[in-house]
Amino acid sequence: MNPPIDISKDVIIHNAPRRAEEILSRMWGGKAVFTCTIGNTLTSTIPGVSDAGDTPELTLYTPSADVELLVHGRTICMDGIPINPGGIPTPATVTMAALALSEMPFHIINGGVNVLPHVPYFDVGGKAGRDIRTGEAVSNVQECYEKGLVIGDILGRSNDFLVASESCTGGTTTALAVLRAMGIIEENLVSSSSPNNPKELKDKIVSEALKAAGAEYGDLRHEPLEAIRRVGDSMMPANLGLVIGAARRIPVILGGGTQMVAVLAAALEIDPSIDENVIVGTTRWLINDRHSDIVRMVKSVGDIPLAAIQLDYTDSPYEGLRAYEEGYVKEGVGCGGSAIAAVLSTCGEVNCERLLQRIHEDYKEILKMI
Amino acid sequence: MNPPIDISKDVIIHNAPRRAEEILSRMWGGKAVFTCTIGNTLTSTIPGVSDAGDTPELTLYTPSADVELLVHGRTICMDGIPINPGGIPTPATVTMAALALSEMPFHIINGGVNVLPHVPYFDVGGKAGRDIRTGEAVSNVQECYEKGLVIGDILGRSNDFLVASESCTGGTTTALAVLRAMGIIEENLVSSSSPNNPKELKDKIVSEALKAAGAEYGDLRHEPLEAIRRVGDSMMPANLGLVIGAARRIPVILGGGTQMVAVLAAALEIDPSIDENVIVGTTRWLINDRHSDIVRMVKSVGDIPLAAIQLDYTDSPYEGLRAYEEGYVKEGVGCGGSAIAAVLSTCGEVNCERLLQRIHEDYKEILKMI
């Protein structure tokens, strides 16, 4: 049942290595399902907060454009593909390759967005979020959470493991706000899609948000849904339910960085019993980021394994991809989690080498669209 | 791979027996996924058309209440459960039992309804339909169809076979209109949720609808999407896409009667290559109905197998269930298809006897809610 796993070239474990080995063994050769929950808040349109879009206004299109890429291989709600200023492509380009090579089924969950994607998605009754400086960021949290639970439960019945991920612009700022409201991390360790992580701006916004929400550090430790309602984003409630619902049945990879850590913290607060079924899956790029500390962030939540796919764009012929090595983009749209799931579900048949080759093939086509 | 199938006590084959055996063999012991696509048109509120609801107005709640029953075991959008006048319960009571005993995963697809269900569902951009006598019954057909294709494709990747079904009130009338527009059946062979099938009324409505749509018998033979747009219902476009998308990969049980025959006819017109992957799954009650002819209807579409679950309520202690034997309800919410899938996926471990027992247990609880 548990064949020897030698994927050290492709996936490196940080944190909780024994627990990681146990969970990875259960996922090895299993049937994986990938999910991506989209959401946004108007926080992403505050100039300087989010680089996940060529302009602040375009950040509202990015989540939907990302999942259109996954489903159709091209965007419909906007021209071209989501890029950071400078033309660096969305991490969905990695996810596309992982899904294609592994033939993993995948589902989109609409947590609530301003621009609806042209794909079939699970509706959970979510609405796009407000600027978190209102202290009333997300509507309909309870309903979205409960519907997420049902989706997780259903997907947990017919799959061996699940990847939960997100595309939610401005999401590291909202994640920081939730993590502070819950008292998980005081220091600003969160990442950014830019190497020039605008930490001061994020701190200022989060302070204003918490003040408007009437919550100080740790005040909402035991009320994660309330923390999300006040200062979170619309990706979170459904994704939180999804993770809990699925992890009660099967192992779950939380594919992402800062944002999925916020979901993880909330999930473990609501149902601590799932701790043996959750692992964070991210990228080497995020692990190596000098401006954030995903390893410490995960540790601050609990004894939860952290795995990183070892994709390396150093020798890529494309400038837009090499930029990942300089700290751009790094993570998002479950790119790390989907790549790890592709390796595990195919017993290592899909590896970083094949992923890289496929990403290059796809990116060549995508460059024609930009 | 193909163990001997002896399920003749539980499932009887009508039409195309060899093809049936071949398809059933491929489903035996396989991983099944159940889907139910909901929709409605205002046609169901024409007094006398639909008995799937205690009053004409309540027929608009029935599809959503049905899927709430499947997901939550109780209704949320209305009190009690959907009943025919006289208190005869929705066939979702059978589907609930089949899903519970087989532990089959299931998904709800919202083709477009007036009353949104309180469950997570696939949104395909559908809207509730108009009265077909307008000749402009359904909006957004192409988008819903295409998104259905994607859902079918995705579910086809991770399952061994799929059940497509419907809950759409007034749906036998809209199905008759589409079947006539496509020139599949001239005679009114369609069934009804009432033993007093209001055939004359249905004929009159269909005639008015076709006139308003500017289409005579067979005019839209090669344009099924256009037939649906003019005189169909909002369940059809998404379900049509779903069936085609899935049947290109795996066997599909079209679970239902008249309405799924209309979907089948449209699907085979669009993609005849799926004919070796489709089978109609229904109930003994519908086969035995003296006022309709599902066997001839399926034959008129093609050489497609028809299987019927042999559930028998003759000795049921409950009057509301015994009414099925007198011609009430008979089919809907994929009750026949889900029951057949439960038998096949569990290699006969779930059978009619166990289904009956579970239905009685559930119904006892449900009677407390009515």
Interface residues (C-beta under 8 A of the other chain):
Chain A: K31 V33 V71 E103 M104 P105 F106 H107 N110 L116 H118 V119 P120 Y121 F122 D123 V124 E143 K147 G148 V150 I151 I154 L155 R157 S158 N159
Chain B: K31 V33 V71 E103 M104 P105 F106 H107 N110 H118 V119 P120 Y121 F122 D123 V124 G125 E143 K147 G148 V150 I151 I154 L155 R157 S158 N159
